[in-house]
Amino acid sequence: MKKIIECVPNFSEGRDLEKIEKIVNPFRGRDNVKLLDYKRDEDHNRLVVTVVGEPDAVAEAVIDAIGVAIEVIDMRLHKGQHPRMGAVDVVPFIPIKNISMTEAVELSKEVAAKVAEKYNLPVYLYEKSATSAERENLANIRKGEFEGMFEKIKQPQWKPDFGPQEVHPTAGVVAIGARMPLVAFNVNLGTNNLEIANKIAKNVRFIGGGLRYCKAIGVELKDRGIVQVSMNMTDYTKTALYRAFELIKIEAKRFGVSVVGSEIIGLVPMEALIDTAVYYLGVEDFSMEQILETRIME
């Protein structure tokens, strides 16, 4: 492949295995598209798919998968811990090889236009593709979630970038854009008190005075009887995973709570984990060039 782009669409279905397989199927068996990973979360009631490939081929697969999700997901019935505003909640495109961010932005806009026309679905452009500063942050667009979008979309400042100024009755709305690689990093706490997780998340995330490239919310994991701080690390090269982890440990101590584990959703750049390993091991003068797999893939 001369150009490689990554796409990580998030779908609002993490429990029904039959529906999940239908949504993922459009990414299978296609030329110049490789399905790298898909992970469901029952508590979040969310599916995260990771695919890479040539831009046009990936775009076609994504558009097809969006069509399936619209058919099988009814947002009127959807309940989950993760904020959401549509059957296909967000579709980010990430430039990987021989493709610029500018090209990724153009691709996201092409996909947005086609999705709006083909499925009569309202589309907002976000992150690097945003048409205004207010729309760069996905949280601003998503505020109010599916239920609140019916009134929000009528406001002039929240008119969709593509599609009707009316929420799809069962599929909601979708955000599509281009961005840097993101790491979905969650830290589990040894308590079932959601209020504590929310307070810690508020102090850790940037808008609460915390880490610059960190978004965070508190989430309840009912099946495990614990809560977690669920984070999106939007630029791991500037805000390392270990900083978020250590800050959560510090904040948790204020409530007499311990950190009992962590998880990464989807795929993660090797550099993000190596950076964290180097910190905890205290390795001096370490370079990515010392990674065996890095040298093999050269």
C-alpha positions in Angstrom: 0.0 0.0 0.0 1.4 3.4 -1.0 -0.8 5.3 1.4 -2.1 3.9 4.7 -4.8 5.4 6.8 -6.3 4.1 10.1 -9.9 4.4 11.0 -11.3 3.7 14.5 -15.2 3.9 14.3 -17.1 3.6 17.5 -20.5 1.9 17.4 -23.2 2.0 20.1 -23.5 -1.7 20.6 -21.4 -3.8 22.9 -23.7 -6.6 24.0 -25.5 -8.2 21.1 -22.9 -10.5 19.4 -25.0 -11.1 16.3 -25.3 -7.3 15.7 -21.7 -6.8 16.4 -20.6 -9.4 13.8 -22.9 -7.8 11.2 -21.4 -4.4 11.8 -17.8 -5.7 11.6 -18.4 -7.9 8.4 -18.0 -5.0 5.9 -14.4 -4.7 7.0 -13.6 -8.3 6.2 -12.4 -9.8 2.9 -11.9 -6.4 1.2 -8.9 -5.6 -1.0 -6.6 -3.0 0.6 -8.4 -3.1 3.9 -7.2 -4.9 7.0 -9.3 -5.4 10.1 -6.8 -5.1 12.9 -9.0 -5.3 16.0 -12.6 -5.0 17.3 -13.4 -4.9 21.0 -16.8 -4.7 22.7 -17.5 -3.5 26.2 -20.8 -4.5 27.8 -20.7 -1.8 30.5 -20.0 0.9 28.0 -22.3 -0.8 25.5 -19.9 0.2 22.8 -17.9 -1.4 20.0 -14.5 0.0 18.9 -13.2 -1.2 15.5 -9.7 -0.6 14.2 -8.9 -0.9 10.5 -6.1 0.2 8.3 -5.7 0.3 4.5 -5.6 2.5 1.4 -7.8 5.6 1.9 -10.5 5.0 -0.7 -10.9 1.3 0.3 -11.1 2.1 4.0 -13.6 4.9 3.3 -15.9 2.5 1.3 -15.8 -0.1 4.1 -16.6 2.5 6.7 -19.6 3.8 4.8 -20.9 0.3 4.4 -20.5 -0.5 8.1 -22.3 2.7 9.0 -25.2 1.6 6.9 -25.3 -1.7 8.8 -25.2 0.0 12.2 -28.1 2.3 11.3 -30.1 -0.8 10.4 -29.4 -2.9 13.5 -29.1 -0.3 16.3 -32.0 1.6 17.8 -30.7 4.4 20.0 -34.1 4.8 21.6 -33.3 1.5 23.4 -29.6 2.1 24.0 -28.3 2.3 27.6 -24.6 2.3 28.5 -22.0 4.0 30.7 -20.2 5.7 27.8 -21.5 9.0 26.5 -23.0 8.6 23.0 -25.1 10.5 20.5 -25.6 8.0 17.7 -25.6 4.4 16.5 -22.3 5.3 14.9 -21.0 7.7 17.6 -17.7 8.8 16.1 -15.5 8.0 13.1 -11.9 9.3 13.3 -9.4 9.0 10.4 -5.7 8.9 11.4 -2.9 9.3 8.9 -0.3 6.5 9.3 2.0 6.3 6.2 2.6 8.5 3.2 -0.5 10.5 3.9 -0.7 14.0 5.5 -3.2 15.3 8.0 -4.6 17.5 5.3 -5.4 14.5 3.2 -7.0 12.8 6.1 -9.2 15.8 6.7 -10.3 15.8 3.1 -11.1 12.1 3.2 -13.2 12.6 6.4 -15.2 15.4 4.7 -15.8 13.2 1.6 -17.0 10.3 3.8 -19.2 12.8 5.8 -20.8 14.1 2.7 -21.5 10.5 1.4 -22.9 9.3 4.7 -25.2 12.3 5.0 -26.5 11.8 1.5 -26.8 8.0 1.5 -28.3 7.6 5.0 -30.0 10.9 5.6 -27.9 11.2 8.7 -26.7 14.4 10.4 -22.9 14.7 10.4 -20.7 16.9 12.5 -17.0 17.4 11.6 -14.7 17.4 14.6 -11.0 17.6 15.7 -8.8 18.6 12.7 -11.8 18.6 10.4 -13.9 20.9 12.5 -15.5 23.9 10.8 -15.3 26.0 14.1 -13.3 26.0 17.2 -16.3 25.0 19.2 -16.6 21.8 17.3 -13.0 20.6 17.6 -13.7 18.9 21.0 -16.0 15.9 20.5 -17.3 16.4 24.1 -18.8 19.8 23.0 -20.7 18.2 20.1 -21.8 15.2 22.1 -23.0 17.2 25.2 -26.7 16.3 25.8 -26.1 12.9 24.1 -28.7 11.2 21.9 -31.7 12.3 24.0 -30.6 16.0 24.1 -29.7 16.3 20.4 -33.3 16.6 19.3 -33.5 20.1 20.7 -29.8 21.0 20.4 -29.7 20.4 16.6 -32.4 23.1 16.1 -30.0 25.8 17.4 -28.3 27.7 14.6 -24.8 27.1 16.2 -25.4 23.4 16.2 -26.6 22.9 12.6 -24.9 19.8 11.2 -22.0 20.2 8.7 -23.7 17.7 6.4 -27.2 16.2 6.3 -30.5 17.3 7.7 -31.0 19.6 10.6 -33.0 16.9 12.2 -31.9 13.9 14.3 -32.3 10.5 12.8 -35.1 8.9 14.9 -33.2 5.7 15.6 -29.6 6.4 14.6 -29.1 9.9 16.1 -26.1 11.8 14.7 -22.5 11.1 14.0 -19.1 12.9 14.3 -16.5 12.3 11.6 -13.1 13.8 11.5 -9.3 13.4 11.3 -7.0 13.4 14.4 -3.8 12.2 15.9 -3.5 8.7 17.2 -5.5 8.4 20.4 -5.0 5.9 23.2 -8.2 4.8 25.1 -6.7 4.2 28.5 -8.9 3.2 31.5 -7.8 3.0 35.2 -9.8 0.8 37.6 -10.5 1.8 41.2 -11.0 -0.4 44.2 -14.5 1.1 45.0 -18.0 1.0 43.6 -18.5 4.7 44.4 -19.1 6.4 41.0 -18.9 9.9 42.6 -15.3 9.2 43.5 -14.4 8.2 40.0 -16.1 11.3 38.6 -14.3 13.6 41.0 -10.9 12.0 40.1 -11.7 12.2 36.4 -12.6 15.9 36.8 -9.2 16.6 38.4 -7.3 14.6 35.8 -8.8 15.9 32.6 -7.6 19.1 31.0 -10.8 21.1 31.2 -10.8 20.4 35.0 -7.2 21.8 35.3 -5.5 18.4 34.8 -3.3 17.0 32.1 -3.2 18.8 28.8 -4.0 16.0 26.4 -6.3 14.0 28.6 -10.1 13.6 28.5 -11.7 11.6 31.3 -15.0 10.5 32.8 -16.1 8.2 35.6 -17.6 4.9 34.6 -19.3 2.2 36.6 -18.4 -1.4 35.9 -21.4 -3.1 37.4 -20.4 -6.7 36.6 -17.2 -6.2 38.6 -18.6 -4.1 41.3 -16.0 -1.3 40.7 -15.7 2.0 39.0 -13.0 3.3 36.6 -11.6 6.6 35.2 -12.1 6.2 31.5 -9.7 8.3 29.5 -8.9 9.3 25.9 -5.2 10.3 25.7 -5.3 12.6 22.7 -1.6 13.0 22.2 0.5 10.4 24.0 3.7 12.0 22.8 3.0 15.1 25.0 1.0 13.6 27.9 2.4 10.1 28.6 0.2 7.3 29.9 2.3 6.9 33.1 1.5 10.6 34.0 -2.2 9.9 33.9 -1.8 6.7 35.8 0.3 8.3 38.6 -1.9 11.3 38.9 -5.0 9.1 39.3 -3.1 7.2 42.1 -2.4 10.5 43.8 -6.0 11.7 43.6 -7.4 8.3 44.7 -5.4 8.5 47.9 -7.5 11.5 48.9 -10.5 9.2 49.1 -8.7 6.2 50.6 -9.1 4.3 47.4 -6.5 2.2 45.6 -5.9 1.6 41.9 -6.6 -2.1 41.1 -5.7 -2.2 37.4 -5.9 -0.6 34.0 -6.9 -1.4 30.5 -6.3 -0.2 26.9 -9.2 -0.3 24.5 -8.3 -1.1 20.9 -4.8 -0.8 19.6 -2.0 1.4 20.9 1.2 2.7 19.4 4.3 0.9 20.6 6.0 4.1 21.5 3.2 4.9 24.1 3.9 1.7 26.0 7.7 1.8 25.6 7.6 5.3 27.1 5.8 4.1 30.1 8.0 1.0 30.5 11.1 3.2 30.4 9.7 5.4 33.1 8.8 2.6 35.5 12.0 0.6 34.9 14.2 3.7 35.1 16.0 2.8 31.9 18.6 5.5 30.9 19.2 6.7 27.4 16.7 4.3 25.8 15.7 4.6 22.2 13.0 3.1 20.0 15.8 1.8 17.8 16.6 -0.7 20.6 13.2 -2.4 20.1 13.8 -5.7 18.2 10.5 -5.5 16.3 11.3 -1.9 15.2 14.5 -3.0 13.6 12.9 -6.1 12.0 10.2 -4.0 10.3 12.6 -1.4 8.8 
